[in-house]
């Protein structure tokens, strides 16, 4: 019999688990309710929009008719004039001509409003009806997937409940068998002590009688001892068997617990986001098209309404599914936030919360880990293929719903006779055969996309559970230790030179560029793709505390987040890197066609800035130039980098045209990236750190290498870059950066003076001599920089 305390403990554990599951179930129901509310609100919004435009169409038509009556009233007088000669003479008079032009303009306005009413009735209102129909259909399909995901999640929770109860049962059996074994041991001890006492109490008897009695008693004692020993052996075997079962059950419980937590995390962090994306699929784009149709009509109708329409245009341009999704999740944070992680619940004092990977279970767990690894490899390949198909289908759907068919400017073109060209929008967009075909293709593509989405989510769900089990098994079996190479690399980075507070290059700039130079040169979309805002804030806060979170030589940070920190630093400078005082001078340089002349003038403007600012510019643009050399891999040539860094480094003044000036700013930044060597002064002219695309000094230690001076190191790298352009050296993917403080004895007044041609030719010869020594002493190695960030707060 188990004690009442045990029943109480089991009930407490079960009750606590059921309470947590009940809260999750309630949260899942609230999620569906929240999505239903969004659907109802969206339907109501679309209905209101239809009613609004229907009433507005009536008003526009009434207004058009009234204007037509007004013009006909006065034109009829002209037609009824008896004196035709007088009418012809009156037509040449400027007041009469103005009067005729005024009547013509009113007639034209009447036709415009009639056209506007026709667009409202036959174009915009049907669009909103289609949007409502599509939105309801997508919500219904998304809800089906959501219900399936929630059902799968509850199955996982029920499996955990079953495994936990099984663990409790086997653990209780083990404890019971242990108690019985101890009881058998006590009986054996009692029997032995009883036999000793009986021998001591025996009275003297005759020899024959005593012998027979002793034999009989000895036989009885042996029989009793044998029974007790057999009972003890049985109970010992039973205890051992139950103990192994309990350990196995506990292992299953721990694995199921880890898989459940991973599934719950995946549902709340990934599945809900994907589900909301499915609900919003095409909605914002379709609404964008409908409202752009309205805007196009209004802009062509009357330019004086530009001021009022800009507000709606901005609101239309700001339609963004991702922003709405985040707002929805933020407004209903309690519904969409992940629940508390399931914790291991010790049973009857069993405090072991880790896998037991020792004998006799080690072989079984190792085999299971290998099986999981094989299964995961297959699933990941299959799921990746499904993902590619799904993304291609999604792109097809996006192409369908982002057709730019909202421009109705053709409806407002007039001939010499002032006859309005009939609207072709309703004849093209609302053509029944055309729209039926488009809608059939769209629905068929949507059905295929949802099929692939469901397959992808189910596959990812299975991969998440299996990976959680595999990782825990691998960790328990000791297969997740770092290699000696990564440890040695970490030690090299830990001994790297610390950032001096007086150094011209800020710590955040130096550290981010060092990290990106090591790991991100071939990362596609670097500086163009946004990183995790949470990780960006974490890295930024670490730098603000004086720490260097990127100091260790590990690529466990998201490259896009590190790039975002670098851009955020320059964007947040109180005084921009390119001050507004030199804005017009720099933009004047862009108008020069000759690239060398343009670079020369840019150099003269930049040298008017303080020396620390020029040093920082030189360091940054040397890195950007180095990064652009890998544009075939990272897709970031100088122009793309200029688009990313132009608004960050050089803001357009408020009194300037933002659109036209920004293109000139981008061209300026592109020129500086490409011509940074001729724009910025060298180490002899300006003292300060240099960005050198080479190797860290720790990687170049050799007993045969000679110490290289500051000037030699710069010339080495210049020669290496020169030779790579000729094809004698291939690009290295694992560049690191080396900072060398370039000493100069030249006076400040000669800082901006260019070097003479003989000096340049001499240095070119010196570069060719130095190149061999530089390449031999510092062999480079490649480093793969593709990483995947799994952040719980992302």
N, C-alpha and C positions, 0 to 999 in steps of 0.2 A: 504493500500500500504506500502511496506517496503521501507526503505530509500536506496539510492544508496550506502551508506557506508556499509550497511549490505550485499548487493550483492557483493561488493568488498571484504569484509571479507570472505564470503563463497568461493568466487573464489580463494582467496589467500590460504585458507586452502586446498581446493580441489587440487589446482595447486601444492602446496607443497607435498601433499600426492602422487599425480600422478607422480611427479618427483622422489620421493623416490622409488615408485613401479617400475618406468621405469628403475632406476639404478639397482634394484634387478633383474629385468627381463634380462637386459643386462648381468649382472653378471652370471645368470643362463646359458645363452647362451654361455658365455665364458668358463664356467665350462665344458660343453659338448664338446666344441671345444678343450679344453685342454686334455680331456680324449681321443678324437679322435686322437689328435696329438700323445699321448702316444701309442695308438694302432698302428698308422702308423710307429712310430719309432721302436716299438717292432717287427712289421712285417718285416721292413727293416733289423733290426738286425738279425733276424732269417734267412732271405734270404741270407744275407751276410755270416752268419755262414755256411749255406749249401753250398754256392759256394766255400767258403774257403776250407772246408773239402773235397769237390768233387775234387778240383784241387790238394789238398794235397794227396788224394788217388791215383790220376794219377801219381804224382811224386814218391810216395812210391812204386807203382807197377813198374814204369820204373827203379827205383833204384834196386828193387828186381831182375828184369830180368837181369840187367847189372851185378849184383853180381853173379847171377846164370851162366851167360855166362863166367864170369871170372873163376869161380871154375871148370866149365865143360872143359874149355880150358886146364887147367893143370891136371885135373883128367884123361882126355882122354889119356894123355901121359903115365900115370901109367898103365892104362888098356892095352895100346898097347905095353907094354914092352915085348920083346921076351924071355928074360932070366928070367924065373919065379924064379929060384933059386937066381939069383942076386936080384930080387925084394924082396924076403923074407929076404935075408941078409940085404938089405938096410932098411927094415922096423924096424930092431932092433936098428939102429943107432939113437942117440938122435937128430941130425940135421934133419934127415928124419922124425922122429916122430914129431918133432916140426913143420916141413913143413906140414905134414898130419893134425896135430891139427889146424894149421893156416887155411888150406883149409876147414877143417870141421867147423871151427868157422865162416868163411866167408859164407859157405853154410847155416849154422844156421842163420846167420844174414839176408841172403837173404830170408829164410823162415819167419823170424820174420817180415820183412818189407812187405812181401806178406800178412801175417796175419793182419798186421796193416792196410793195404789198404782195406782188406775185412771188417774189423771192421768199418772203416770209411764209406764204401759204404752201408753196410747192417745193421748197427746198429746206428751209430751216426747221419748220415744224415736223416734217417727216424724218429728218435727221434725229431730232430728240425722241421721236417715237421708236426709231430703230435702236437708239442708244439704250432706252429703257428696256426694250425687249432683250437686247444682248446682255445688258447688265443683270436682268433677272435670270437669264439662262446661265450665265457664268456663276452667279451666286448659288444657284441650285447645284451645279456641278461641283463647285468648290465646297459646298456644305456636305455633299456626299463624300468627298475625299476627306473632309475634316472629321466626319462621323467615323469613317473607316480608321483614320489615324487615332482617334480617341478610343475606338474599340480595341485597336492593337495595343495602345498604351495600357488600357485596363486589363487586357490579357496578361501583359507583362507584370502588372501589379498583382494579379491573382496568382500567377506562377510564383512570384516571390512569397506570397502568403502561404501557398502550398509547401514550398521548399522550407520556409521557416517553421511551419508546424511539423514537417517531417524531421527537421533537425531537433526540435523540442522532444519529439517522441523517442528518437534514437538516443538522444542524450539522457533522457529519463531512464530508458532501458539500461544504458551503461551504468548509471548511478545505482540502479536497483541491483544489477548483477554484481557490482562492486560490494554492495552491502551484504549480499548473500555469501560472497566469497569470504568476507571478513567473519561472518557468522560461522562458516564451516571451519575456519582456522581456530576460532575460539573453542568450538566443540572438540577439535583435535587436541587442543591444549588441555581441556578438561578431562578427556579420556586418558591422556597420559598421566596426569596427576592422580586420577582415580586408581589407575593400575598400581602406581607406586604405593599409595596408601593401603591397598588391599594386601600387597606383599608384606608390608610392615605389620599388619594386624593378624597374620596367620598364626594359629596355636599349634603346639607340638602334637603330633599324632604318631601312630604306628608307621613303620616304614612303608608297608604296602598301601595302606590307606592314604598316607600323605602323597605318595607318588601318583596314585590315581587322581587324587583331588588336584594336584598341581597340573597334571596333563589336561584335565578338563577345564580348569580355569585359564590355562595358557591358550587352549583352543578358543575359548570364548573371547578372550582379550584380542587374539589375532583376528578373529572374525569381525569384531567391533572396529578395530583399527583399520582393517581393510575396507570396511564399508565407509568409514569416515574419509579415508584417503581417496576412494573412488568418487565420493560426493564432492570432495575438494577439487579433484581434477576436472570433474564436469563443470563445476562452477567457475573454475579458473578459465577453462576453454570458453564457457559462455561469456564471461567477462571480457576476455580478449576479443571475441567475435563482436560483441556489442560495442566495445570501445572503438574498433576499426570502423564499424558502421556509423558510429557517432561522428568520428572524424570526417568520414566521407560526406555525411550529411551536412556537417558544418562547412566543409569546402564548397559543396554545392550552394549552400546558403550565401556564403561570401561571394561566390561568382555571380549568383543570381542578383545579389544586392548591387554589385558593381554594374552589371548589365542593366538593371532597372534604373539606377541613377543616370547612366549614360543615355538610356532611352528617354527618360524624362527631360534631361538637359537638351537632347537633340530636338525633342518636340517643341519645347518652349523657345529655344534659341533659333532653330532653323525652320522647323515645319510650319510654325505659326506665321513666320515671315513669308515663307513661300506660299502659304495658303492665302494670305491677304493679297499677295501679288497676283494670284490667280483670280481673286475677286475683282481686282482692279484692272484686269487684262484688257487693254484697249479702251477703257472707259475715259480716261483722261485725254487720250489722243483723239477719240471721237468727239468728245465735248470741245476739245481745242479746235477741231475742224469746223464744228457747227458755229461756234462763237466767232471764229475768224471769218466765216462767211458773212455773218452779221456786220462785223467790223468793216469788211471790204465794201459792203453796200453803203454803210454810213459814211465812210471816208470819201467815197466817190460822190455821194449825194451832196454833201455840204462840208467844205473844208473849214468853215468857221466853227464847226463843232469839234474841232481837233482836240481842244483842251479837255473837254469832258470825256471824249472817247479814249484818251490816253490812259485814263485810270482803268477802264475796262480792258484795254489792250494789255496793260501790264498784268492785270489779274489773269487774263487769258494766257499770256506767255508764261506765267508762273504756275500753270497747272503741272503738277508733278506727282506721280504716283508714289514715289519713294517718300517725299515729304509728307504726304497725307497719311501714308502708312505709319511713319514715325509719330506723327501727331496723334493718330488714333491710339497707338500703343502707349504713348505718354499720357494721354487723357484717361485711359483705362489701365493704368499701371498695375493696379491690384489684380486685374484679370489676366494680364499677359505676362506678369513677372514669374520667373521660375519658382517653384516651391522650395522648401527647405530640403537639403540633401538628406537622403535616408542614411541613418547612422547604424552601425553595428550594435545590436542589442545583446549583451552577454547573458547567457542563460545559466542559472544556478552556479554562479561564480566562475564560469568559463570565460576568461578575459582575453583569450587568444582571438584576435580579429583579423589575422592574416592567414594566407594559405599555408597549409602544412605540406611542404614539399620534400619531406624526408621519407626514408624507407618505412613501410613498403610501398608508399604512394608515389615516390619520385619518378619511377619509370612510367607509371600510368599517366602522370601529369605531363611528363616530357613528350610522350606520344600524343597526348591530347593537344599540347601546344603546337606540335608539328602539324597535326591535322588541321587545327584552326588556321595556321599560317598558310597552308596550301589552299584551304577554302577561301580565306581572305584574298589571296592573290587572284583567284579566279573571279570572285565577286567584284573586286575592285576594277578589273579589266572590263567585265561585263557592264558594270555600272557606269564606267567612264564612257563606254560606247553609247549607252543609253543617254547619258548627259549630253554628249556631242549632238546626238540626233535631236534631243529636246531643245537644245540651244538653237540649232539650225531651224527647227520648226517655229520656235519663238520669234526668231528674226523674220521669218516669212510672215507671221501674223503681224508683227510690228510694221512691216512694209505695207501690208494690206490696209492697216488702220491709220497710217500716217501719210496717205496720199494727199498732196496739196491741191485740193480741188475747191478751195474756198474763195478763190479770187473771182469776183464777179465784175471786174472793171469793164469787160466787153459789153456788159449790159448798158453802159452809160456812154457809148461811142455814138456820134451823130454824123450824118451825111450833110451835104450842102443844103439839101431841102429841109434840114432839121427834123427829118424823120428818124425816130428812135429805132435802133437795131433791136430786134426782139431778143429776149433773154434766152440764152442757150443752156443755162444751168439746169433748168428743170428738164430740158430735152435730153441732156447728156447724163447727168447724175441720176435723175429719177427715171430714166428709161427702163421700162419693166424687164425686157430681156437682159439688158446689161446688169441691172442691179440684182436680178434673180441669180444670174450666173456668179456674180461676185459674192453674194451672200451664201450661195451653196458652197463655193470654194472656201469661204471663210469658216463656215460651220464645220466643214469636213476637216480643215486644218486644225481647228480648235479641238475637235474630237480626238484627232491623232495626238495633239499636244497633251491633252489631259491624260490620255492613255500612257504616254511616255512619262509624264510627270508622276503619275501614280506608280508606275514601275520603278522610276528613279527613287521616289521617296521610300517605297518598300525595300528596295535594295539598300539604300543608305541606312535604313532602320536596322536591317539585318547586319550590315557591316559594322554599325556602331556597337551593337551588342557583342558580336564576335570579336571585334577589336578590343573592347573593354576586357573581355575574358582573356584574350590572347596576351594583352599587355600585362595583365596582372599575373598570369602564369609565367610569362617570360621574366618578369621582375622577380618573382619568387624563386625561379630556377637560376637566377644569377646570370641572365643573358643580356642585360641592358647596361653593361658597364661601358664607360668611355674608353676609346682607344688611346694607346700611348701617344699617338700623333696629336690628337686633339688636346690631351693634357699638356704636352710639351708646348703646343701653340698657345694655350692659355697662360702658361708660365712666361712665355716670351712677351705676351701682351701685358701681363701684370707688371713686368719690369720696364715697360715703356716709359719714356720721359713724361713727367707730370706737367700739367699746364701751368705756366707761370702767369700770375695775375697781371703782370706788366707786359705780357707778350701781345704784339699787335693783333694776332689772330685769336678771337674769342674761343673759349673752350668748346662751346656748342658747335661752332663752325668747323673747327679742326676735327672734333670727334666724329661729327656726322659725315664730313667729307672722307675721313679715314675709313669709316665703316662702309660707305658706299663705294669707295675706290677698291676696297677689298672684295666686296661681295655683290655689288650691284651694277657693274659695268655692262653686263649682258642682260639685265632684268628688263623685260619688255614693258614699255610705258612708264619708266621711272620719271618722277616729277609730274607726270600727266595723270596717273591714277591716284585717287585719294586713298590714304591709309586709314587705319582705325583711329577714330577720334579719341577713344579711351587710351590707347597706347601712346598717341601723340602727346596727350596731356601728362601721362606718367613720365615719359622721357623728358618733357619740358620741365616738369616739377623737379625731377632729379637734377637737372642742370642748374635750376635756380637755387637748389640747396648746396651747390658747389660740388656735386658728385658727377661722375662720368659713367652713365649707365651703359655706354658702348665701349668701355675700356677693354673688357675681356674679349679675347679673339674668338668669339662665338657668333654664329649667324642666327641666333635665336630671336632676333628682332625682325619685325616686318619691314622690308626694304621701303615700301611705300610710306610707312609711318615715319621712318627715319628721314626720308626725303621731305615729308610734310613738316617735320620739326625744323629742318634747315630753311624751308621757305617761310615758315611761321616766324622764325627769328628775324629775317630781313623785313618781313611785312610789319612786324611790331616795333621796328626801330623808331624812336622819337624823331630823329633826323634821318630821312631816307638816305640810302647809300648814294643815290644820285640826287643831290639837293635841287629844290625847285629853282634856285637862282641860276643854274646852268641849263635849265630845261630848253629854253629857246636856242641857246648856243649849240646844244647837242643836236636838236632837231634840224638846225640849219645845215649840219654836216651831212644829214641823210640825203639831201637834195643833190649832192655831188655824185656824179656817175662813176668816176674813176675810183676804184676801191682803195688804192694806195693814198690818193689825195684825201679821201674821206677819213681813212685811218689816221693820217697825219694830223688833220684838224681835230679829230676826237682826242688824240693824244695831248694836243696843246690845251684843250679845254679841261681835261681830267687832271693835268699836272698843276692846275690852279687850286686843286683841292688839297687839304692837309695830307701830309705824308702817310699817317696811319690808315686813312681812308683809301688811298691809292694802293697801299700794301694789301689791304683786305680785298680790294677789287682784283688785283693781280692774282692773288691766291685763288679766289672764287672762279674767275674766268679761265684760269689755267686748268682747273678741274673740269669745268664745263666743256672746254675744248677737248680734253682727254676723253670725256664721256661721249662726245659726239663722234669720236673715231670708231665707236662700236654701234653705229646707227643701224647697221644691217641686222644686228641682234636685238638691240633695245628699241628700235624704231624711233629714236630721238636724235634727229639731225640738228644742226644749229638753228634752223628755223623753228622746229618744234620746241626746242629748249627756250628759244626767245619768246615764244608764245606763253610758255609757262612762267618764265622769270620776268617778262616785261612789266606786267602790272605789279609784280612784287617789288622789284627794285626801283622802278621809276614811275610814280603815279602822275597822272595827267592833272594839271590844275583845273579847278572847278570852272574857271572862266573860258576854258578851251573846249572845242568839240571833241568829246570823248572818243567817238568812233574813228574819226579820221586821224586824230593824234595817236591813238593806240597802235594803229598799223605802222606809223613812223617810229614809235617807240620799239616795237618788235623788230623792225628792220635795223634799228640802232644796236639793240642787244645782240642780234645775229652777227652784225659786223664786228662787234667787240669780241664775241666768242671766236670767230674765225681768224681775226687779226690781232689776237691778244698779245702775241710776241712783239709786234711792231708798235702797238699802242702803249703798252706799259713799259716803264724803264726797267732795265736789267739790274742784276745785283750790284754792278759797279756804280750805277747811277742812283739807286735807291736801296737803302739797307733795309732788310726785313726778311721774314720767312718766305720761302718759295714752295709752291706745290710742284713736286717732281714725281711723275708717274714711273716709279721704280720699285725698289725693294727696301724694306726696313733694314737698318744696319745690323740688327741681330741675325737676320737671315743670310748675311753676307760674310760672316766671320770665317776667316781662313788664314792658315799660317803662311800662305803664299801671297796673300793679297796685300797691296800697299795702301797706306792711308791716302785718301783722296781729299784734296782741298776743296774749299767752297766753289771756287771758279771751275775746277776740274769736274766736280760733280754735276754742275749745271751743263757744262760742255758735253759731258758723257751722255746725258739724257737727250740733249739737243741732237747729238750725232746719231743716237739710236732712233729718234723720231725721223731724222732725215733719211737714214738707211731704210726704215720701214716704208717710207713713201716710194722709194726706188724699187721696193719688192724684195730686198735682201733679208728682211726680217718680217716675220708674221706677228700679228697682234697677239698680245698675251691677255688672257682672260682674267688673270688673278692679280692685277696690278695692285700694289700698295703705294702709299705716298710717303715721301721722305721730306722733312722740313729741314732746310739748312739756312742758317742766318748768314746772309751774304754781307761781308764786311766791305766797306768802301772808304777810301781815303780822299775821294774827290770832294771838293767844296760844294756846298748846297747850291751855289749859283750856277754850277755846271750840270745840275741834275737833269735838266730837260734838253741839254744839247745832244744831238744825234751823233753816233759814232761815224767816223770817216770810212770811206770805202776800203782803204788799205787795211784798217783795223779789222773790218768785217772779213776780208779775204784771208787775213792771217788767222783769224779765229776759225774760219771754215777749215783751213788746213789743220789747225790744232784739234778741231773736233774729229776729223778723220783719223788722226793719230791716237786720240784718246778712246775712240769707239771700241776698239778691240779689247782694251784693258777693262772698260766698263762692262762689256757683255760677258767677259770671262770671269770676272770677280764676283758677279752677282747674278747667278742663274735664277730665272723666275720660275714659279710654279703656279699651276692653275688651281682655282678654287671654285667649286660649284656654289652658286648663290641663290638657287631656287629654294624657297622656304615656304612653309604654310603655317599661319598663325592661328592657334586655337585659343581664343581668349574668352573666358567665361562672361566678361562684361561687354563683349563686342555685340 
